[in-house]
Amino acid sequence: MSAAPEPSELARLQQEFAARHAQLWAAQLQRSPGCPAPAVALPALADRRFAAPEWAESPVFDYLRQAYLLNAEFFARMAETMPAEDAAAKNRLRFLTRQFIDAMAPSNFAATNPEFIKTAVATEGRSITVGLQNLIADIGKGSISMSDEAAFEVGRNLANTPGAVVFENDLMQLIQYSPLTDKVGQRPLVMVPPCINKYYILDLQPENSLVRYALEQGNTVFMVSWVNPKADLGHLAWDDYIERGALTALKVASEICAVKQVNALGFCVGGTILASALAVAKARGEDPVASLTLLTTLLDFSEPGELGCFIDEASVAQRESSIGQGGLLHGRELSSVFSSLRANDLIWQYVVGNYLKGGKPPAFDLLYWNSDSTSLPGPFAAWYLRKLYLENQLRDPGRLEMCGVKVDLGSLDMPAFLYASREDHIVPWKTSYLSRGLIKGPSRFVLGASGHIAGVINPPAKGKRSHWVAGDGDSAGSAEQWFAAATEHPGSWWPLWSEWLAGFAGNSRAARKQLGNKRHAALEPAPGRYVKEKAA
């Protein structure tokens, strides 16, 4: 059991915050009419919850926001002083404390939010009516509206890069995209996205599509589109995603392009599936890829970030008993977990905007995708949670058996490009960096700014964000040592990756006008049926 904090530490905190609250009271009492009081506590620059002028203009609401900020800081520092059994317990304490702090913000409640009151008066109460209608509608669909869902349609203005489905089984469809250049590299690029989300995060709209960018650089691109499983596919396991997913996609792309090796890219858990599949292939004496790209991928799960707060022996055992032999981990539950990791951005701002102020969220392709949830087969999910997150077996050579063979990531000797995002709350970049010590081929590590999605989807034309790179001989040392030697560069990391990938494309040849081949004929236009299926 955790002990209580040292009395001296607790006393110091209490005394400090009692003094600051007294200072806040004094400032408010000395406030002159029409003049804001000197601030005792201010929100962070990135915190927009209290940015409206109404919070500062009223002494009541000014006091509420500053008192909240003081209390929030007090609880956060209290959590840091509390002893914990281990690092996982400390992280859970921090996470739960932050959830409480975020939920109790005065901006989240009608009576303590001056923006709610101002909007209600200005609209003669219509904002309240609309807000209640928005709430009822979201309760009906089981999720918070984050984007104007009527503004997007998969296949119309999302995932509309031309192509065709050239293979399908009950687990996935394989899309081949139409070339955008007269000449292409001999080896195609096969993309394996996460099965926890839909693939079109890599093909949102033309201006921010990694698929289109790769085509424009002279690559033949294939994409795995995972099925959104219903109850009849609740028996699918990790080995199915390896054998009939990643390995099958690599084989079909190789056959269509008549090459022995392809280039492969995996994103998030898609990268974990891809690396596992390649380790299975190596154990069988096969060598299907010439280069490997992993985007925000965990192979070593020793520090899984805040997702680890949801995973312990009791929770995994419960999953195993309920869905481990069949069933579904439903998409809405997965979406709720990921949203809670950034509650202010992905929950509370929409509670305020949609329900309190009666607003409508703007059209935002990334958030539309974020709300387009997918489910996972129970056996797959239970195996993934225990073997990788809980027991971290993938990093140990020969410990895990997949598809009937013992796997060793050390057998992966192909060149690898590893990308991580510095502010990633799902795949911590320092943990992602540990992949360099597991795979044995020469690797290039690149660190991008921003988070799990925005860091990856960063097209060069936007001129946004930055990335860090070190020298070519940077493979040794820890993540901290790598970062100390790295240099920050403005803009997207995509051109750097494209230049690296070009070295493995093989000889240039005329782009094929016809998609697929005699054995794998085009079945339907991209984006195919599977990506349009909604979670049950």
C-alpha positions as a Python dict, from the first residue, in 0.01 Angstrom:
ca = {
    (1, 'M'): (0, 0, 0),
    (2, 'S'): (111, 356, -66),
    (3, 'A'): (209, 559, 234),
    (4, 'A'): (81, 909, 299),
    (5, 'P'): (303, 1199, 197),
    (6, 'E'): (551, 1328, 453),
    (7, 'P'): (370, 1561, 697),
    (8, 'S'): (627, 1832, 633),
    (9, 'E'): (568, 1817, 255),
    (10, 'L'): (191, 1827, 299),
    (11, 'A'): (216, 2113, 546),
    (12, 'R'): (434, 2314, 310),
    (13, 'L'): (187, 2265, 26),
    (14, 'Q'): (-110, 2359, 245),
    (15, 'Q'): (63, 2668, 377),
    (16, 'E'): (172, 2779, 31),
    (17, 'F'): (-170, 2744, -124),
    (18, 'A'): (-351, 2894, 176),
    (19, 'A'): (-129, 3198, 135),
    (20, 'R'): (-199, 3218, -237),
    (21, 'H'): (-575, 3188, -181),
    (22, 'A'): (-552, 3467, 75),
    (23, 'Q'): (-364, 3673, -182),
    (24, 'L'): (-640, 3604, -433),
    (25, 'W'): (-910, 3717, -187),
    (26, 'A'): (-717, 4034, -108),
    (27, 'A'): (-673, 4114, -476),
    (28, 'Q'): (-1044, 4073, -542),
    (29, 'L'): (-1141, 4288, -241),
    (30, 'Q'): (-913, 4566, -363),
    (31, 'R'): (-1051, 4551, -714),
    (32, 'S'): (-1171, 4883, -852),
    (33, 'P'): (-1495, 4898, -1053),
    (34, 'G'): (-1423, 4839, -1421),
    (35, 'C'): (-1062, 4739, -1355),
    (36, 'P'): (-945, 4377, -1336),
    (37, 'A'): (-762, 4270, -1022),
    (38, 'P'): (-395, 4170, -1039),
    (39, 'A'): (-376, 3805, -1140),
    (40, 'V'): (-261, 3554, -879),
    (41, 'A'): (-300, 3251, -1111),
    (42, 'L'): (-305, 3252, -1489),
    (43, 'P'): (-385, 2967, -1731),
    (44, 'A'): (-117, 2833, -1959),
    (45, 'L'): (-92, 3002, -2298),
    (46, 'A'): (-232, 2693, -2469),
    (47, 'D'): (-531, 2674, -2231),
    (48, 'R'): (-823, 2842, -2410),
    (49, 'R'): (-1091, 2757, -2154),
    (50, 'F'): (-1074, 3098, -1987),
    (51, 'A'): (-968, 3310, -2284),
    (52, 'A'): (-1302, 3493, -2329),
    (53, 'P'): (-1298, 3847, -2181),
    (54, 'E'): (-1605, 3770, -1965),
    (55, 'W'): (-1387, 3569, -1729),
    (56, 'A'): (-1174, 3873, -1642),
    (57, 'E'): (-1447, 4137, -1652),
    (58, 'S'): (-1658, 3991, -1371),
    (59, 'P'): (-1507, 3970, -1020),
    (60, 'V'): (-1716, 3657, -953),
    (61, 'F'): (-1597, 3465, -1258),
    (62, 'D'): (-1244, 3602, -1230),
    (63, 'Y'): (-1230, 3463, -878),
    (64, 'L'): (-1378, 3128, -986),
    (65, 'R'): (-1124, 3074, -1262),
    (66, 'Q'): (-823, 3176, -1052),
    (67, 'A'): (-936, 2971, -751),
    (68, 'Y'): (-979, 2672, -983),
    (69, 'L'): (-631, 2718, -1127),
    (70, 'L'): (-483, 2733, -776),
    (71, 'N'): (-672, 2422, -669),
    (72, 'A'): (-571, 2240, -986),
    (73, 'E'): (-205, 2312, -922),
    (74, 'F'): (-243, 2204, -559),
    (75, 'F'): (-396, 1867, -653),
    (76, 'A'): (-135, 1806, -923),
    (77, 'R'): (149, 1874, -682),
    (78, 'M'): (-19, 1663, -417),
    (79, 'A'): (-21, 1372, -661),
    (80, 'E'): (352, 1416, -712),
    (81, 'T'): (422, 1403, -338),
    (82, 'M'): (223, 1081, -284),
    (83, 'P'): (444, 770, -265),
    (84, 'A'): (349, 487, -502),
    (85, 'E'): (431, 119, -525),
    (86, 'D'): (586, 153, -868),
    (87, 'A'): (602, 378, -1173),
    (88, 'A'): (275, 235, -1310),
    (89, 'A'): (89, 321, -991),
    (90, 'K'): (234, 673, -995),
    (91, 'N'): (124, 721, -1355),
    (92, 'R'): (-229, 605, -1271),
    (93, 'L'): (-240, 851, -983),
    (94, 'R'): (-128, 1136, -1209),
    (95, 'F'): (-378, 1036, -1477),
    (96, 'L'): (-676, 1009, -1242),
    (97, 'T'): (-584, 1337, -1074),
    (98, 'R'): (-575, 1511, -1411),
    (99, 'Q'): (-912, 1361, -1506),
    (100, 'F'): (-1062, 1501, -1185),
    (101, 'I'): (-900, 1840, -1235),
    (102, 'D'): (-1016, 1869, -1596),
    (103, 'A'): (-1371, 1760, -1513),
    (104, 'M'): (-1413, 2013, -1231),
    (105, 'A'): (-1323, 2322, -1434),
    (106, 'P'): (-1583, 2599, -1385),
    (107, 'S'): (-1601, 2632, -1764),
    (108, 'N'): (-1776, 2293, -1777),
    (109, 'F'): (-2085, 2402, -1581),
    (110, 'A'): (-2365, 2636, -1681),
    (111, 'A'): (-2382, 2826, -1350),
    (112, 'T'): (-2008, 2899, -1343),
    (113, 'N'): (-1943, 2975, -1711),
    (114, 'P'): (-2003, 3339, -1810),
    (115, 'E'): (-1986, 3246, -2180),
    (116, 'F'): (-2293, 3024, -2133),
    (117, 'I'): (-2481, 3310, -1969),
    (118, 'K'): (-2380, 3567, -2232),
    (119, 'T'): (-2475, 3335, -2519),
    (120, 'A'): (-2809, 3244, -2359),
    (121, 'V'): (-2901, 3613, -2312),
    (122, 'A'): (-2788, 3708, -2662),
    (123, 'T'): (-2994, 3430, -2821),
    (124, 'E'): (-3293, 3475, -2590),
    (125, 'G'): (-3249, 3120, -2465),
    (126, 'R'): (-3225, 2952, -2805),
    (127, 'S'): (-2867, 2837, -2730),
    (128, 'I'): (-2998, 2640, -2432),
    (129, 'T'): (-3263, 2469, -2643),
    (130, 'V'): (-3014, 2386, -2919),
    (131, 'G'): (-2760, 2266, -2664),
    (132, 'L'): (-3011, 2025, -2514),
    (133, 'Q'): (-3099, 1902, -2862),
    (134, 'N'): (-2730, 1847, -2934),
    (135, 'L'): (-2692, 1655, -2609),
    (136, 'I'): (-2992, 1432, -2681),
    (137, 'A'): (-2866, 1362, -3033),
    (138, 'D'): (-2519, 1267, -2906),
    (139, 'I'): (-2666, 1043, -2638),
    (140, 'G'): (-2859, 870, -2913),
    (141, 'K'): (-2551, 800, -3122),
    (142, 'G'): (-2333, 722, -2819),
    (143, 'S'): (-2053, 973, -2874),
    (144, 'I'): (-1971, 1343, -2860),
    (145, 'S'): (-1981, 1525, -3195),
    (146, 'M'): (-1634, 1665, -3265),
    (147, 'S'): (-1681, 1768, -3627),
    (148, 'D'): (-1958, 1856, -3869),
    (149, 'E'): (-2023, 1500, -3980),
    (150, 'A'): (-2244, 1610, -4269),
    (151, 'A'): (-1944, 1785, -4428),
    (152, 'F'): (-1754, 1463, -4503),
    (153, 'E'): (-1810, 1134, -4678),
    (154, 'V'): (-1554, 859, -4722),
    (155, 'G'): (-1495, 816, -5092),
    (156, 'R'): (-1627, 1162, -5181),
    (157, 'N'): (-1401, 1411, -5007),
    (158, 'L'): (-1209, 1175, -4780),
    (159, 'A'): (-1010, 872, -4894),
    (160, 'N'): (-1068, 970, -5257),
    (161, 'T'): (-726, 903, -5407),
    (162, 'P'): (-804, 700, -5724),
    (163, 'G'): (-736, 329, -5707),
    (164, 'A'): (-898, -12, -5685),
    (165, 'V'): (-937, -300, -5444),
    (166, 'V'): (-724, -578, -5594),
    (167, 'F'): (-765, -839, -5320),
    (168, 'E'): (-993, -909, -5027),
    (169, 'N'): (-1061, -1170, -4764),
    (170, 'D'): (-1280, -1153, -4454),
    (171, 'L'): (-1010, -959, -4266),
    (172, 'M'): (-892, -692, -4508),
    (173, 'Q'): (-909, -540, -4852),
    (174, 'L'): (-590, -446, -5036),
    (175, 'I'): (-608, -124, -5236),
    (176, 'Q'): (-372, -43, -5522),
    (177, 'Y'): (-364, 326, -5612),
    (178, 'S'): (-342, 465, -5963),
    (179, 'P'): (1, 609, -6047),
    (180, 'L'): (46, 986, -6058),
    (181, 'T'): (378, 982, -6245),
    (182, 'D'): (484, 839, -6580),
    (183, 'K'): (772, 647, -6421),
    (184, 'V'): (764, 454, -6093),
    (185, 'G'): (1015, 265, -5885),
    (186, 'Q'): (1032, -108, -5940),
    (187, 'R'): (941, -191, -5579),
    (188, 'P'): (599, -84, -5451),
    (189, 'L'): (524, 59, -5108),
    (190, 'V'): (278, -138, -4894),
    (191, 'M'): (114, 56, -4610),
    (192, 'V'): (-19, -125, -4302),
    (193, 'P'): (-232, 117, -4095),
    (194, 'P'): (-360, 56, -3743),
    (195, 'C'): (-659, -175, -3716),
    (196, 'I'): (-775, 30, -3416),
    (197, 'N'): (-863, 312, -3656),
    (198, 'K'): (-950, 335, -4025),
    (199, 'Y'): (-676, 361, -4283),
    (200, 'Y'): (-784, 693, -4433),
    (201, 'I'): (-592, 892, -4174),
    (202, 'L'): (-317, 837, -4433),
    (203, 'D'): (-545, 957, -4714),
    (204, 'L'): (-769, 1231, -4577),
    (205, 'Q'): (-788, 1499, -4848),
    (206, 'P'): (-553, 1563, -5140),
    (207, 'E'): (-364, 1839, -4960),
    (208, 'N'): (-281, 1628, -4653),
    (209, 'S'): (-270, 1274, -4792),
    (210, 'L'): (48, 1076, -4730),
    (211, 'V'): (-77, 827, -4990),
    (212, 'R'): (-101, 1095, -5259),
    (213, 'Y'): (237, 1240, -5160),
    (214, 'A'): (402, 899, -5193),
    (215, 'L'): (241, 853, -5536),
    (216, 'E'): (364, 1193, -5646),
    (217, 'Q'): (718, 1088, -5556),
    (218, 'G'): (702, 800, -5803),
    (219, 'N'): (593, 512, -5581),
    (220, 'T'): (338, 243, -5654),
    (221, 'V'): (132, 239, -5334),
    (222, 'F'): (-80, -38, -5181),
    (223, 'M'): (-292, 9, -4868),
    (224, 'V'): (-437, -245, -4626),
    (225, 'S'): (-797, -159, -4537),
    (226, 'W'): (-893, -361, -4229),
    (227, 'V'): (-1245, -487, -4181),
    (228, 'N'): (-1456, -324, -3911),
    (229, 'P'): (-1553, -654, -3748),
    (230, 'K'): (-1903, -745, -3645),
    (231, 'A'): (-2005, -1031, -3416),
    (232, 'D'): (-1947, -1296, -3683),
    (233, 'L'): (-1575, -1206, -3691),
    (234, 'G'): (-1535, -1190, -3314),
    (235, 'H'): (-1316, -1502, -3326),
    (236, 'L'): (-1025, -1339, -3515),
    (237, 'A'): (-690, -1350, -3336),
    (238, 'W'): (-350, -1182, -3357),
    (239, 'D'): (-219, -1457, -3586),
    (240, 'D'): (-499, -1384, -3834),
    (241, 'Y'): (-388, -1022, -3862),
    (242, 'I'): (-31, -1142, -3920),
    (243, 'E'): (-97, -1426, -4166),
    (244, 'R'): (-407, -1317, -4355),
    (245, 'G'): (-343, -948, -4308),
    (246, 'A'): (12, -813, -4332),
    (247, 'L'): (186, -1116, -4485),
    (248, 'T'): (-88, -1164, -4744),
    (249, 'A'): (-77, -795, -4840),
    (250, 'L'): (300, -811, -4893),
    (251, 'K'): (266, -1125, -5104),
    (252, 'V'): (-13, -990, -5324),
    (253, 'A'): (168, -660, -5386),
    (254, 'S'): (484, -852, -5474),
    (255, 'E'): (295, -1072, -5721),
    (256, 'I'): (118, -780, -5888),
    (257, 'C'): (442, -584, -5934),
    (258, 'A'): (646, -898, -6021),
    (259, 'V'): (919, -830, -5763),
    (260, 'K'): (1073, -1042, -5491),
    (261, 'Q'): (1072, -764, -5233),
    (262, 'V'): (855, -462, -5157),
    (263, 'N'): (898, -163, -4929),
    (264, 'A'): (668, -162, -4628),
    (265, 'L'): (529, 102, -4391),
    (266, 'G'): (346, 45, -4063),
    (267, 'F'): (169, 306, -3852),
    (268, 'C'): (105, 267, -3476),
    (269, 'V'): (-26, -85, -3404),
    (270, 'G'): (-6, -142, -3778),
    (271, 'G'): (370, -106, -3735),
    (272, 'T'): (367, -359, -3452),
    (273, 'I'): (169, -601, -3672),
    (274, 'L'): (403, -542, -3965),
    (275, 'A'): (724, -592, -3765),
    (276, 'S'): (576, -908, -3612),
    (277, 'A'): (479, -1036, -3957),
    (278, 'L'): (830, -974, -4088),
    (279, 'A'): (977, -1163, -3790),
    (280, 'V'): (745, -1454, -3876),
    (281, 'A'): (861, -1439, -4239),
    (282, 'K'): (1227, -1437, -4131),
    (283, 'A'): (1168, -1741, -3909),
    (284, 'R'): (1030, -1918, -4217),
    (285, 'G'): (1337, -1826, -4422),
    (286, 'E'): (1152, -1558, -4619),
    (287, 'D'): (1269, -1200, -4684),
    (288, 'P'): (973, -1008, -4832),
    (289, 'V'): (1075, -643, -4780),
    (290, 'A'): (1369, -430, -4887),
    (291, 'S'): (1302, -148, -4639),
    (292, 'L'): (1084, -90, -4334),
    (293, 'T'): (920, 234, -4222),
    (294, 'L'): (761, 248, -3876),
    (295, 'L'): (556, 551, -3773),
    (296, 'T'): (482, 606, -3402),
    (297, 'T'): (521, 236, -3331),
    (298, 'L'): (590, 40, -3013),
    (299, 'L'): (797, -278, -3026),
    (300, 'D'): (918, -248, -2667),
    (301, 'F'): (621, -176, -2437),
    (302, 'S'): (818, -106, -2120),
    (303, 'E'): (689, 253, -2097),
    (304, 'P'): (357, 258, -2286),
    (305, 'G'): (253, 605, -2175),
    (306, 'E'): (-88, 686, -2035),
    (307, 'L'): (-255, 394, -2209),
    (308, 'G'): (-79, 185, -1947),
    (309, 'C'): (-312, 340, -1688),
    (310, 'F'): (-593, 128, -1835),
    (311, 'I'): (-398, -198, -1842),
    (312, 'D'): (-320, -413, -1540),
    (313, 'E'): (-357, -780, -1450),
    (314, 'A'): (-715, -744, -1328),
    (315, 'S'): (-839, -553, -1634),
    (316, 'V'): (-667, -786, -1881),
    (317, 'A'): (-798, -1095, -1701),
    (318, 'Q'): (-1147, -949, -1719),
    (319, 'R'): (-1109, -900, -2094),
    (320, 'E'): (-982, -1253, -2137),
    (321, 'S'): (-1277, -1400, -1949),
    (322, 'S'): (-1538, -1188, -2130),
    (323, 'I'): (-1414, -1167, -2490),
    (324, 'G'): (-1088, -1365, -2501),
    (325, 'Q'): (-1254, -1664, -2667),
    (326, 'G'): (-1483, -1460, -2888),
    (327, 'G'): (-1666, -1131, -2895),
    (328, 'L'): (-1580, -768, -2965),
    (329, 'L'): (-1402, -481, -2797),
    (330, 'H'): (-1637, -216, -2926),
    (331, 'G'): (-1518, 93, -3108),
    (332, 'R'): (-1703, 335, -2883),
    (333, 'E'): (-1518, 204, -2583),
    (334, 'L'): (-1185, 243, -2761),
    (335, 'S'): (-1277, 597, -2866),
    (336, 'S'): (-1365, 689, -2508),
    (337, 'V'): (-1029, 566, -2385),
    (338, 'F'): (-833, 765, -2643),
    (339, 'S'): (-1043, 1077, -2586),
    (340, 'S'): (-981, 1062, -2210),
    (341, 'L'): (-607, 1090, -2273),
    (342, 'R'): (-671, 1447, -2390),
    (343, 'A'): (-995, 1522, -2211),
    (344, 'N'): (-982, 1901, -2239),
    (345, 'D'): (-927, 1885, -2614),
    (346, 'L'): (-1145, 1587, -2703),
    (347, 'I'): (-1423, 1593, -2442),
    (348, 'W'): (-1474, 1907, -2241),
    (349, 'Q'): (-1439, 2170, -2514),
    (350, 'Y'): (-1725, 1997, -2699),
    (351, 'V'): (-1935, 1970, -2383),
    (352, 'V'): (-1903, 2348, -2352),
    (353, 'G'): (-1935, 2434, -2721),
    (354, 'N'): (-2208, 2186, -2820),
    (355, 'Y'): (-2420, 2159, -2506),
    (356, 'L'): (-2370, 2476, -2299),
    (357, 'K'): (-2340, 2725, -2585),
    (358, 'G'): (-2552, 2539, -2841),
    (359, 'G'): (-2285, 2553, -3105),
    (360, 'K'): (-2198, 2325, -3392),
    (361, 'P'): (-1846, 2190, -3426),
    (362, 'P'): (-1666, 2302, -3742),
    (363, 'A'): (-1582, 2069, -4030),
    (364, 'F'): (-1246, 1911, -3947),
    (365, 'D'): (-1135, 1605, -4140),
    (366, 'L'): (-899, 1472, -3874),
    (367, 'L'): (-1165, 1485, -3602),
    (368, 'Y'): (-1423, 1329, -3834),
    (369, 'W'): (-1180, 1040, -3877),
    (370, 'N'): (-1119, 1031, -3501),
    (371, 'S'): (-1492, 978, -3444),
    (372, 'D'): (-1520, 706, -3710),
    (373, 'S'): (-1448, 428, -3465),
    (374, 'T'): (-1361, 64, -3526),
    (375, 'S'): (-1405, -245, -3313),
    (376, 'L'): (-1152, -519, -3241),
    (377, 'P'): (-1208, -896, -3222),
    (378, 'G'): (-1192, -1009, -2860),
    (379, 'P'): (-917, -1274, -2899),
    (380, 'F'): (-698, -1024, -3086),
    (381, 'A'): (-749, -754, -2824),
    (382, 'A'): (-696, -983, -2523),
    (383, 'W'): (-376, -1130, -2672),
    (384, 'Y'): (-243, -787, -2764),
    (385, 'L'): (-308, -645, -2418),
    (386, 'R'): (-150, -935, -2230),
    (387, 'K'): (140, -1043, -2447),
    (388, 'L'): (256, -697, -2548),
    (389, 'Y'): (130, -426, -2313),
    (390, 'L'): (118, -622, -1989),
    (391, 'E'): (402, -874, -2029),
    (392, 'N'): (612, -700, -2299),
    (393, 'Q'): (708, -1029, -2462),
    (394, 'L'): (775, -906, -2816),
    (395, 'R'): (1114, -758, -2729),
    (396, 'D'): (1249, -1092, -2598),
    (397, 'P'): (1400, -1310, -2875),
    (398, 'G'): (1216, -1640, -2916),
    (399, 'R'): (970, -1579, -2634),
    (400, 'L'): (658, -1527, -2846),
    (401, 'E'): (514, -1775, -3090),
    (402, 'M'): (316, -1639, -3382),
    (403, 'C'): (172, -1837, -3671),
    (404, 'G'): (347, -2149, -3545),
    (405, 'V'): (702, -2007, -3522),
    (406, 'K'): (910, -1839, -3254),
    (407, 'V'): (980, -1477, -3347),
    (408, 'D'): (1289, -1264, -3299),
    (409, 'L'): (1286, -895, -3392),
    (410, 'G'): (1662, -919, -3409),
    (411, 'S'): (1620, -1108, -3736),
    (412, 'L'): (1493, -788, -3902),
    (413, 'D'): (1808, -674, -4081),
    (414, 'M'): (1654, -454, -4350),
    (415, 'P'): (1716, -75, -4342),
    (416, 'A'): (1454, 99, -4128),
    (417, 'F'): (1317, 452, -4104),
    (418, 'L'): (1169, 513, -3758),
    (419, 'Y'): (950, 816, -3692),
    (420, 'A'): (812, 931, -3356),
    (421, 'S'): (628, 1244, -3239),
    (422, 'R'): (767, 1444, -2950),
    (423, 'E'): (431, 1516, -2782),
    (424, 'D'): (276, 1176, -2851),
    (425, 'H'): (49, 1071, -2562),
    (426, 'I'): (-19, 725, -2710),
    (427, 'V'): (330, 614, -2819),
    (428, 'P'): (591, 801, -2610),
    (429, 'W'): (880, 889, -2839),
    (430, 'K'): (1151, 764, -2604),
    (431, 'T'): (982, 424, -2591),
    (432, 'S'): (943, 419, -2968),
    (433, 'Y'): (1315, 494, -2991),
    (434, 'L'): (1387, 163, -2814),
    (435, 'S'): (1297, -14, -3140),
    (436, 'R'): (1644, 74, -3264),
    (437, 'G'): (1794, -166, -3014),
    (438, 'L'): (1563, -451, -3117),
    (439, 'I'): (1592, -456, -3495),
    (440, 'K'): (1938, -515, -3632),
    (441, 'G'): (1936, -343, -3969),
    (442, 'P'): (2068, 13, -4016),
    (443, 'S'): (1808, 259, -3890),
    (444, 'R'): (1732, 627, -3931),
    (445, 'F'): (1539, 789, -3647),
    (446, 'V'): (1341, 1111, -3695),
    (447, 'L'): (1149, 1298, -3426),
    (448, 'G'): (863, 1524, -3529),
    (449, 'A'): (690, 1799, -3337),
    (450, 'S'): (330, 1770, -3215),
    (451, 'G'): (137, 1454, -3130),
    (452, 'H'): (43, 1106, -3243),
    (453, 'I'): (-161, 1213, -3547),
    (454, 'A'): (-77, 1579, -3618),
    (455, 'G'): (294, 1499, -3612),
    (456, 'V'): (253, 1227, -3874),
    (457, 'I'): (3, 1406, -4099),
    (458, 'N'): (222, 1708, -4171),
    (459, 'P'): (237, 1775, -4546),
    (460, 'P'): (531, 1986, -4668),
    (461, 'A'): (312, 2242, -4846),
    (462, 'K'): (168, 2356, -4513),
    (463, 'G'): (509, 2464, -4384),
    (464, 'K'): (412, 2369, -4029),
    (465, 'R'): (593, 2229, -3728),
    (466, 'S'): (946, 2094, -3731),
    (467, 'H'): (1148, 1776, -3694),
    (468, 'W'): (1475, 1664, -3541),
    (469, 'V'): (1743, 1456, -3708),
    (470, 'A'): (2093, 1349, -3614),
    (471, 'G'): (2381, 1230, -3830),
    (472, 'D'): (2371, 909, -4032),
    (473, 'G'): (2586, 732, -3774),
    (474, 'D'): (2348, 805, -3487),
    (475, 'S'): (2238, 451, -3403),
    (476, 'A'): (2421, 418, -3071),
    (477, 'G'): (2315, 561, -2738),
    (478, 'S'): (1996, 639, -2551),
    (479, 'A'): (1706, 854, -2663),
    (480, 'E'): (1840, 1139, -2451),
    (481, 'Q'): (2183, 1111, -2611),
    (482, 'W'): (2028, 1104, -2955),
    (483, 'F'): (1824, 1416, -2885),
    (484, 'A'): (2124, 1602, -2745),
    (485, 'A'): (2305, 1542, -3076),
    (486, 'A'): (2001, 1610, -3299),
    (487, 'T'): (1931, 1928, -3491),
    (488, 'E'): (1588, 2083, -3533),
    (489, 'H'): (1473, 2158, -3888),
    (490, 'P'): (1161, 2356, -3981),
    (491, 'G'): (876, 2196, -4170),
    (492, 'S'): (766, 1845, -4253),
    (493, 'W'): (967, 1525, -4224),
    (494, 'W'): (797, 1381, -4534),
    (495, 'P'): (1065, 1494, -4787),
    (496, 'L'): (1338, 1340, -4572),
    (497, 'W'): (1152, 1009, -4563),
    (498, 'S'): (1079, 1022, -4937),
    (499, 'E'): (1446, 1076, -5016),
    (500, 'W'): (1540, 783, -4791),
    (501, 'L'): (1272, 558, -4944),
    (502, 'A'): (1386, 637, -5298),
    (503, 'G'): (1707, 451, -5225),
    (504, 'F'): (1511, 123, -5205),
    (505, 'A'): (1266, 174, -5492),
    (506, 'G'): (1476, -16, -5743),
    (507, 'N'): (1505, 65, -6112),
    (508, 'S'): (1264, 309, -6269),
    (509, 'R'): (1004, 170, -6507),
    (510, 'A'): (693, 287, -6687),
    (511, 'A'): (390, 314, -6461),
    (512, 'R'): (129, 45, -6518),
    (513, 'K'): (-200, 177, -6650),
    (514, 'Q'): (-397, -127, -6534),
    (515, 'L'): (-435, -198, -6163),
    (516, 'G'): (-391, -553, -6037),
    (517, 'N'): (-306, -843, -6268),
    (518, 'K'): (-473, -1153, -6411),
    (519, 'R'): (-470, -1332, -6076),
    (520, 'H'): (-564, -1027, -5872),
    (521, 'A'): (-809, -830, -6084),
    (522, 'A'): (-964, -504, -5969),
    (523, 'L'): (-1273, -585, -5761),
    (524, 'E'): (-1416, -240, -5693),
    (525, 'P'): (-1299, 122, -5693),
    (526, 'A'): (-1110, 261, -5395),
    (527, 'P'): (-1174, 316, -5111),
    (528, 'G'): (-1372, -9, -5111),
    (529, 'R'): (-1653, -133, -4889),
    (530, 'Y'): (-1467, -220, -4570),
    (531, 'V'): (-1362, 133, -4477),
    (532, 'K'): (-1721, 255, -4505),
    (533, 'E'): (-1855, 11, -4246),
    (534, 'K'): (-1951, 172, -3916),
    (535, 'A'): (-1872, 13, -3581),
    (536, 'A'): (-2152, -190, -3428),
}
